[in-house]
Amino acid sequence: MSFLAFILLGLIAGAIAKLILPGKQGGGWIITLLLGILGAMLGGWLGGMLFGADMNEFWSLSSWLLAIGGSIIVLLIYGLIVGRGDRTKA
């Protein structure tokens, strides 16, 4: 898969992950899309290491599931890190 196709996959996977996750993660769509690219890279790396998955096909179901799963993981971690700073003293 080319670099541009991988970025496109990450952008779409980040948007899908944002729709799947309940609640407000914050950061807006630009941060979400950038985290989606990072998540697609993480999903591809983990999929290759754990399952021997091949991320060479753009329209492969495994590519999409790994990218979306990686994006969800990255968004959850981001929400935990950023969510700690949102607490206000009552």
Secondary structure, 3 states (H helix, E strand, C coil): CCHHHHHHHHHHHHHHHHHHCCCCCCCHHHHHHHHHHHHHHHHHHHHHHHHCCCCCCCCCHHHHHHHHHHHHHHHHHHHHHHHHHHCCCC
